[in-house]
Amino acid sequence: MSNAKLAKEFEQIVGAEGVMHEEADLHAYSYDSAVLDPQVPALVIKPTSTEQLGPITALCNKHGLPMTVRGAGTNLSGGTIPHPGGVVCLTNGLNRILEINEEDLYAVVEPGVVTAQFAAAVAKTGLFYPPDPGSQAVSTIGGNVAENAGGLRGLKYGVTKDYVMGIDFYDVNGDLIKSGSRTVKCVTGYNLGGLMVASEGTLGVFSNIILKLVPPPKASKAMMAVFPNVQTASETVAAIIANHIVPCTLEFLDNSTIRYVDDYTKAGLPREAGAILLIEVDGHQAEVIEDAEKVVNICKKCGANEVKMAETAAEREALWTARRNALPALARAKPTTVLEDATVPRSQIPAMMEGLNKIAAKYKLDIGTFGHAGDGNLHPTILCDNRNKEEFHRVEEAVNEIFEVAISLKGTLSGEHGIGMAKSKWMEKETSRATLEYSLRMKRAIDPKGILNPNKIIGAL
């Protein structure tokens, strides 16, 4: 069937204004934030209600049209790059917060709700939604769930999956599937909502999402510890955790990242430091005072040159603004930024950092590393120009070795960015052939024609 005829069928569902087929529109949705080649879809569909998602999905299945659901397109592993000639379904217009229940501590949202806007709305009620991915100002809840997004507070508060109580989603036939509940406990049937988390749009199309809320901490204390070198800083991370202190945030920046961030933000960071740790403890006032003192002592004992405590709200905000600007600051340095999220057990952070330094030297690459050191989730960021074929070949070899090192340290390919297309070839290396075959059988049973975001996570059917 021609694209024009297909467009007419979709117009019956979403109206003429909800179907985009101009070349400029198609190219605008042919890529995401991953460093991968764009793939041009045949149509872009923009529903105005979640009820339209079922008929859209059913129509794609009827015609065997590959369908990629897209929110803000901040994905870093190619999870929202469409299949050539397929359909992109935009959910960023489905952005209603349907309910914030202060009594039972949950909220119900549509998939296109922006993460930071949702967190702010929750905060106005005196409650707290902890997941805070670096893209929170633009990323959407549906994408967070599809990728199981993490963030700065993941060490203490967990990641997106820890706050999903239930998901309503559409299967390939356009039927609405309900999972989970608004109750604290729910063991009614299979954990289908859990199956949807981190599924990257390959198993269903999200409608409404039920999210757990928690009371906010009573107090917090932030600080910056300055270290002479990366090794000392990474050893300090392990020491803090080994002393049974769990900060809400424990972030790492190496010297390269410090310099780029300071150039970008003019935050007055210690430019000569080998590395810094940005740390925040929270809880009840007395607990915060005690934990902050312990952390300062551990940092000094491990070799910190100094530890600066944020004494005001403005100083605290300056620290976290600097951290959240790490990626934008690095991205300004070169035309291409390859951001990875290899994750290792916390005790293996020193070994991982040593491995990254060797890889940077071996391939003569500029690698700035920052990330969520408290949960072992590092972001080695390779600064390059993918138009330079020889240089980018070295980048690809370096990425392969980064994964090799992470897996050898009992780590994982991805802590929060997902697998998408970028890392699917590595899945068997971390898991097993049997694991992939099991996943493929499940995918074939749920999506026989393979229309839901094909070629992601486990590759082609």
N, C-alpha and C positions, 0 to 999 in steps of 0.2 A: 504494500500500500504506500502511496506517495505521502511525503511529509504534509502536503496541503490537506489531503483527506484525513490524515491522522489528527492534524490540528483542529479540523472541524469536529471530530469526535470528542476531543478534549474540551472544546469550547462548549459542548453540551453540558459539561460538568461544571466548569469554572467560569464560563463566559469568555468572550473574545479578548477582553482585557487581561485575562489570566493565562493566556497562551502566547509565548514569545518565540518567534522563529526568524527574526532578522539576524543577519550575520553578526552584527556587533553584539547583540544580546547573547548569541550562542557562544561567541568567543569569550565573553565576560565570565561565563560559567564553565569554561573548559579546563580550569586549573584551580588548585588551592595553594596552600602555603608550603607545600613540599617542593623540593627541587627535582621535578619530574616533567616530562614533556606534556603539554596540554593535549586534551582529547575533546574534539568538538561534538556536542550532542546534536540530535536532530531537532529537539524541542525543549523548551524550558517552561514548566508549568508552575503557576503560583496560585495555590488554593487560598481561599479567604475564610475557610472554616475547616475544622478537623473532620467534619462529616464528609467532606469531599475527598479525603485521603483514601477511603475505601474504594469508591468507584474509579479513582485514578489508578490505584494499584491493580484493580481487577482488569481494567482496560489494557494496561501494560502487559499483564499476564496473558490476556486473550490473544494479543498480537505478538507475544514473545519479545516484547520490547525491554531491553535492559533499563533498569530504573535506579537512579542514584538520588537519595534524599540529601539535601544540603541545607544547612542553617546559615552560619556566617562564613564558612569556608576557611576557617583558621587551621584546619587539619594539617599536620606536619608529616604525615606518612602516606599521603595520596589517597586517603580514604574517601574524599569527596570529588576526586577526579572521575568524570563520567566515562561510560563506555562509548566508544565512537558510534555515532548514529543512534544513541539511546536517548533517554528522557531524564532531565534533571527536574526534581520536584522540590521547590523552594518552600521551606517551612518557617522562614523568618517572619512572615506576616501573621503566623499563628502565635500571637504573643500575649495572650490574656493570662493573668494570674486569677484563677477561678475561685480560689479560697485560701485564706490563711487562718487556720484554726488555732487560736491562742490557748484554748482549754485542753485540747488533745495533742497539741504540738505537731501539727503537720500542715502541709500546703498542697494544693493541687494546681498544676500549671500546664499550659500548652507547650509544645516543644520549642517554639520560637522565642520564648521569654529569654531576654539577655541576662546572663548570670549575675552581673554586678547590680543591675536594676532590681532583680529579684531579691538579692541579699539586702539591698537598701530598704526595700519595702518590708521585708521581714524585720529588719532592725527597728523600724518605726513602731512596731508592735511590742518591742522589748524582747524579741527572740533573736536567734542566731542561726544562720545557715553557713557552716564552716568552709565547705569546698571553695577554693579560690584560685582557679587556674590563672596562669599569667595572661591569658587572653580574655579574662573575665569581663572587660569593658565592652567587648563585642561578641564573644562566643555565646552560644545559646544552650539552654538546659538540655535540649534534645541531643545536641552534639556532645555535651559533657557526659551524658548517659551512654551514648553510643561508643564513646572512647574510654569510658571510666576515668574521666579527667581527675587529676590530682591538684597540686598547688602548694603554696608555701606552708599551709597549716596541716598538711597531710601527716606529719610525724605524730602529732598528738590526736588529731581529730579524724584521721582517716581520709578516704577519697570518696568520689561520688557514689560508688556502690554501697557505701555504709549509710547512705541517706535515702536510698530508693526503697520505698515501702510497697510500691505497686506501679504497674504500667498497663495502660490500655493500649493495644496496638492492633494494626490490621495485618492479616495474613495475605498471601498472594491472591487469594480468591476475593479479597475485599471484605472479608468477614471480621468483625470486631472481636478481639480476644481480650479477656480481662484477667489480670493476674494481681495477686497481692491484695492489700486491704488498708483501710485507715486505722486499723488496730495495731497495737504494739506487737502482738503475736498473730501469726497467720500461717498455718500449715495445711491449707486447703489445696490439695492437688500438687502437681509438679511446680517447682519454682520457675515458672516461665518468665517472670520479671527478671530474675537473676540471669537467665539465659540471654535476655535481651541486652543486659549491661555488657559493654565492650564488644558487642556483636557487629559494630560498625555498619549498621544498615543492611546486613546480609541475611537477616532472618525475619524481619518484620518492619512495619512503618509505625512509629510512635504516634499516639494520639494524646491522651492525657497522662501525666506523670504525678504520682503521689510522693512527696518528699518529707522526710523527717526533719523536724526543727528541734533545737536544744536551747536551754537558757544560756545567756552569754556569761563569760567569766566576769567576776567582780572586779578584778584588778589585773594589771599586766606591767611588765618591766622589760624594756628593750635595751640592747647593748651591742657594741661593735668591738670585737677582739682582733687585734692586729698582730700578725705573725711574720717572722723573718722568711719563712719558706712554706711551700705547699705541704710538704711532708709533715711538718710540725702541726699545721692547722688540721690536716686530715686525721692525724693521731689524736688530736684534742677532741674531735667529733666522737671517735670511738670511746675516749675516756669519759666524756659526759654521759653517754648512754650506759657505759659499764658501771657508772656510779648511780644508776637507777633514777636518773633525772630525765624527764621527758619534756623538753621545751615544746611550746606550741609551734615554734618556728626555729629552724637551725639551718641557715643558708651559708653557702660558700662562694667566694669570688677569688679567682687567681689574679696575679699581677696584671696580666694582659687585659682581663675584663675590668679590673679596677681603673686602669688608665683610660680605656675607652669610655667607661661610664662617667668618669670625672670630666673628661673632655666634653661629653654630651650634656651632663646635668649641672656642672660647676658645683658639685655637692661638697667639695673640699675633702675628698677621700684621701687616705694616706697613699700617695702614688708610688712610693718606694717600697711599700709592703710586699712581701712575697705572696701573701694571701690574707684575706679577712674572713671572719665568721660574723654573721649578723644573727643575733640570738634574741628570742623573746620567750619569757616564761609568763604563764598566766594562771589564774585560779583565785582563791581567797587571798586577802591582803597578807596575812601572816605567812601563808605558804609561798607567795610570790617573793616576799622579802628573803625568806630562808633559801629558796631555790636560786635566786639571783646571786646571793652571796656565795653559795656553793659553786655556781658556774664560774664566777669571777676567779675564785681560788683555783679551780681546776685549770682554767685557761692560763693563769700565771704559772702554775706548777708545771704545765706542759710546755712552757716556753714562749708565751705571748709577750710581745714587747710592751703592750698596754691594752687596757680594757676601758672603753669609754661608755659610760652609762647615759642613756637618753633621759634627761631630767624633765623635759616638757613634752607635751603632745606634739609640738612642732618638730622637735628633735627626733622623736620617734617616727613621725611621718616622713622625715627626710631620709632616714635609714631605709625604710621600705620603698620609698620612691626610687632611691638609687638602685635597689635590688630589682624592682619591677622594670627598670629601664635597661637592664643588662642586655637583653636581646636587641632592642632597638639601637642601643649604642654600638654593639658589635656589628649589626647589620649595615651601619653607615660606612664601615671600613672598606669593604670590597663589594663588587657587584653581586656576588653570590654568597649566601650564608647557608651552610649545611649544619643544621642543628640536630643532634642526636640525644637520646635519653637512655643510654645504657645504664642499668641499675644493678647494684651488687649488694650483698649483705653489708651492713654498716661497718663491721669489723674489717672488711676488705677494701674500704675506701683508700687507705694509704697505698695498697698494691695497685688499685685501679689508677690512681693518680700517677704513680710511677710508670705504669704501662702507657698512659696517655702522653707523658713527656717523651718517652722513647719513640712512640709512633710519630709525634710531631717532628722530632729530630730526624728520624729515618726518612720520612717523606718530604722533609723541608717545607713544612706547612705551618701557617699561623693558626694555632688552636687556642681559643680562649675558653676556659672551663668555669662554669658556675652551676648552681643548682641546689637541690634540696638534700644537702649532705646528711641531715639527720635521719633520712630514710634511705640513704644510699643512692638516691636518684640524681645522677650528675648529668649535666648538659654540655658535653664537649662540642664546641661550636667552631667549625672549620671555615675560615675566611678565605675566599678564593674568587675566581672568575671562570664560570663554566664555559665561556667562549674560548678559553685557552685549553685546548683538548689535552695537551700533555699534562698540564697542571691538574685538570679535573680527573684524569686517569689516576694520578697519585692520590687524589682525594678519595676516589672509589676504593683503592687499595687500602687506604688508611681506615676507612669506615669498616671494611671487612675485618681488619685487625682489631679495631675497637670492639666489635662484636665477639671476636675470638677471645679476647682478654676477659670481657665481661662473663661469658659463658664458662670460661676456665675457672673463674672465681666463684662459681655457683650462682651467677647473676642471671639477668634476663635481658632480652632484646629491647624491651620497652617498659618503662615504669608508668608512663601516662600518655604517650603520643599515639599509641596503637601500632598495628602492623601494616594495615592498608596494603598498598602495592609495594612500597619501598622495602619492606622487610620480610615479605612472604617467603622468599627463597631460603630464608634462614630458619623457618619454623621447625623443620625436621631436625636441624642441628641442636636446637634447644630441647625439643620434645622427643618425638620418635615417629617412625613411619606409621606405626599402628595408631598413634594419636591423630595424625593427619587423615588416615583412612576412616577413622571413627567420625571425625569432624565432617569429612566429605559425605559419608552416608547420611548423617543428620541433615546436612544442607540439602542433599538430593531429596530427602523425604519431605522436608518443609517447603522447598522451592524447586520442584521437579524441572522446570524450564530454566532455572538459573538466572532469573531476571533481577533479583534483588542485589544490587551493587556487586555485580560479578567481578571475579578476579581479585578480590580483596581477601586478606588474611591467609586463606588456604590455597589461593590460586584458582585456576580454571577447573570446572567440574569435569 
